[in-house]
Amino acid sequence: MTALLLAIDVGNTQTLVGLYGESSPELVDHWRIATNADRTSDEYALMIQQFLGFHGFAIADDIGGVAVSSVVPRVTAALRAMAEKYFGFPAVVVGPGVRTGMAIRYDDPREVGADRIANAVGAFDLYGGPAIVVDFGTATTFDAVSVRGEYLGGAIVPGVEISFDALFEKAAGLRRVELVAPREVIGRSTADSIQVGAIYGFAAQVDGIVHRFETELGPSVVIATGGLAELIAPHTSTVAHLEPWLTLHGLRLIYERTTR
């Protein structure tokens, strides 16, 4: 049997599935699907089997572990049931009681999203501390890690896409445009102006919050991740590293620390 690890990060909008090789820090493959709280455990098993089939793998023969970070309780329950039924063992779900190897200095550690903990664990493993992780998801989250590898807390702001959904819903005269880097900073059309606001506005937000974090944390390594990181991060002055699969990397580490 090949002991492959499935790492599954469930966000409010999208779910990222990563496949790691046996005792390997390298991703074999990864897939991104829409998060749907109505999917059953059987449907998740079918989708994952189809993904595995791209490489000639099978659930019954090749998967040795499942690690999950989730902010959607119904999906968490479905993935737990899937692991028990189709893999024959429980999934490691990031939450209270799971050995992350990182002290959580939040007032109530149970309030911290599992993806934020996985990001912090992954960032400290790759770059040490102090570190700041910026995750461009449904919300844009900022998380601070101390020089000793402690999770200190962070900030949460509305994400790029939901901010613009609200803009287009409330402003009848504005239409949706593709989120790409604008040609100039001063927009020459409504579409250009919206793109400027999206790219440079959110880039400036990142730099502003990071600078304020650093007044308390000190100079820090700044890592960007999440679905829109590749679009926004290059236009910031503070982001030093782009790690699209940071959450999956942290999940793999937490799985290893929990099961070793």
PEMO-V477355 format. One line per field, one symbol per residue. ss: DSSP state (2 for helix, 1 for strand, 0 for the rest). phi: phi as a letter, one per 40 degrees, with the letter a starting at -180 (. if undefined). psi: psi as a letter, one per 20 degrees, with the letter a starting at -180 (. if undefined). A space follows every 50 residues. Layout:
ss=???
phi=???
psi=???
This chain:
ss=00011111110001111111000000111111110000002222222222 22200000222211111111002222222222222220000110000000 00010000222002222222222222200011111100111111100000 11111111022222222222000000000000000000022222222222 22222222222222222000111111002222222000001100022222 2222222220
phi=.cccbcbbbcccbbbbbbbbccfbccccaaabbccbcccccccccccccc cccdbgcbdcbbcbabbbbabbdccdcccccccccbbgacccbcidgccc gbcbccdbdcccddccccccccccccbgacbbbbbcbdbcbbbbbcccgb cchiabbdccccccdcccccbccbbcbccbcccbcccbaccccccdcccc cccccdccccccdccbcgdbcbbbahdbccccdcccbbccbbbdbdcccc ccccdcccbc
psi=ppmqpppooorhgqpppqpqrpkpjppgrqqprppoiiqrhhggggghhg ghhhjjrqghhipiqppppqjohhhgghhghgggghhjqqqoppapipnh jppojqgnhiipqhhhggggggghghiarqqppoonbgqoqpppprhjkq ohabqpqprgghghghghhhnhiqqqrpnrpqhrhopjrggghghggggh ghghgggggghhgihhhrpqpppqrrhjghgghijrihphponhkgghgh ggggghhhi.
